[in-house]
């Protein structure tokens, strides 16, 4: 089956609908599927539930879908860099399921492995534990967390072969790998596609069996989430 599509719109054709659940890879603006997010925005689907570590920043990444009011619920760990995310949540316009970062990654990994739930100490005795089953193991309390299964996963990779075997670049591996396995269908956005047999099998992070459709999204403009600099020292650059 040919997996490479000519555009993000073509790769998502027939997959999008109102009310669906999407797992989105990335961490802030690192390793996010920019072209696929833009195509989802253009498609206009609404009432989306999105599982993602965060929602990018205002008007970048998943922040675009928040601005266009296409998201009904976020399952996330962090909202600190997105003022619109914060505003919608505090105004009661957006449902948010806060989830500790490691727990979110494990919930997606579990969903991809066919594990419906697992027990963890993370969140015991906090609001995270409210309404969740508690069990005692070896004298310690653990809470039940459900695995996440989505209708669609959108991820960003570095290099893939034509069969969909994929390599992530450095920290862009982040949530992309577990998100890819946790959905009924995964669409990958990559920077380069090479012939089958080109990639070292030991270097493959995500087997092609998980990737149903792909696009090449390059070239990209590197977005900076926030920039911190120090004052220029006196006399700097002097001969």
N, C-alpha and C positions, 0 to 999 in steps of 0.2 A: 504494500500500500504506500503510495506516495504521501509523505508527511509534510513536505515543504510547500507553503502557500505563498502567493505573491504579495499579500498585504495582511495587516492585522484584521481588517474588515472581512476579508475572505476567510481567514482562519477561524473567525468567530461566527461565521454565517451558520444559522440553524442551531446555535448553542445557547443564545441569550433569551431570557424571558423575564418578565416581572416577577418579583418575589423569590428569586433563586438565591442560593448560597454560594459564595465564591471564596476560595482560599487564595490569598494574594501574597506572593513571596516578596522579600525585601526587608530592609531595616532602615527606617528613615528614607533617605533618597539613594541608599546603596543597594544595588541589585534589584531595582524595581522594574517591572515590565511596562515601560513608559508608553510604547506604541499600543499595546493591548488596552491599557487604561484609557488612552485617548479614544480608541475605537468603541469601548463600552460607553464612554460619555456621549460620543456621537450617535450611538444606537438609541439612546434615550430610555433604556430599560430602567424601571423604578422599583422601590421597595426592596432593595437588595440587602442581604445580610452578608457582611464581609468579615472574614477571619484574617487578621493581619496584625503584626506586632504594633503598628501604629498606622496613622493615615497620612504619612508624609508631612508636608507643611502646606500653608495656605497657597492654593492654586498650583501646587506641584504634587505629582504622584496621585495617591488616592484622595488628596485634598481637593482635586478637581471634581470628583464625584460627590463630595460633601457640598461643595459650592453649588452644584447643579441640583442638589436635593434628590439625588438618586438613591441614597443610602438610608435604609430604615434602622439598621442595627449594625454596630461594630462589636466584634469579639477581639479585644485588644489588651495590650499590656501598658501602653504609654500614650499619653495625649499631649505632653508638655510643649511640643514644638508647633502645634497646630491650633491657632487661636479660634478658628471657625469650628473645629472639632469641639473645643472646650465650650464655646458659646452655645452651640446647638445642644450639647449635653446638659449644661446648666439651665437652659431654657426649656428643657423637656421635649425638645424637637427630635432628639436622636436617642435611641435606646443603646446603652453601652453595657456589655458584659465584660467587666474587668477580669483579667486572668493573669496571674504571675507569668513572667516571660518564659521560664523553663517549663512550667506547666502547659502553656500554650503550645510550645514546640512538641512536647510529649503527647498532648491531646491529638495533634495532627499526625504524629508518627504512629500513635496507637490506631487512629482511624484508618491509616493506610495499611496497617498490619492486620486488620480485622479484629482488633481488640476493642470491645465496646466501652470499657472503663478500666480504671486503675486507682489504687489508693496511694496518697502522698501525704507527707507531713506538712508540705508547704501550704500555708494559709490556715492551719489549725488555730482556733481561738480568735480568728479575725472575721471581718465581714465576708471574706472569701468563702468561709465555711458555712455561712447561713443557708439553711434549707438543704444542705447536702448530708448524705449518709455518713456517719462516723463509725469506724471500727477500731478496736484495740488489738494491736499486734505486739507481743512481747512487752506489754505494759505501756505502750505508747499509742496515742490517738492518731488516726489517719483519716483523711476525708476522701470520698469517692469523687473522682473527676471523670466525665464522660469523654470518650474519643470523639473527634470531629470528623464528619463526613460532609463533603460539599458536592454540589452539582458540577462545579467547574473550578479548576486551578489555573491561575495565570502566573507564570514564573519567568525569571530572566536568567539566562545562562551566558557563558562566554563563547564556548566553541562546541559544536555538535557535528556528528556525521549524519549522513542522509537517512540513517535508520533511527535517528533520534537519541543515540547515546550521547551523553552531555557532560561537559566539564564546567564547573563554576570557577570563577576567578577570585582567589583569596577570600576576603570577608564577604563577598557577594554570595557565598554559599549559604550564609545565615539561615533564614527560614525557607529558602527556595526548595531545598531537598525534601523536607517533610511535607510541605504544602503540596508538592507534585504528586505524592502518593495518596493523599487524603481525599481525592475527588474522583467522580465518575469518569471525567475526561480532563486531561491536562494539555494546555496549549503553552508552548515555550517560545519565548522571544530570545534570540541569540545574536551574537555579533558576527559569527562566521560559521558557515557550514562547509565541511570537508567530505571527501569521498569515504565510503565505508572501508575500513581497514587502515585508515590514516591514524586514528587515535590509538594510543597504547591502552589496551584493555585495563591495565592496572591503574590508569589515571582517570578512568570514567567514574564520575560521582553518581550519576543517575542513569540506570539502564534504559535503553530506548523503549522497552515494553511499557513504561509509564507515560511516554510522550506520544500523543496521538496526532498533534498538528504542531507545525513550527513556522516561524517567520524570521527573516533577518531584519533586525531593527536598526542596525548601524547605518550611518554614523550618529554618534550621540554628542551632546554638549554636557560636559560634567557640571552638574548642579552642586552647589555648596549649601548645606543645610544652615549653618551659621559660621561666620568667620570671626576669629579672635586674633588680634594682632597686638604687638607691643609698640610703644612709641619709638620712632626712629632715634637712635643714639646720636648725640651731638658729635659732629665731625665725621659721621659715617660717610664713606665714599670719597673722603678727601685723599688727595695724593700723598 
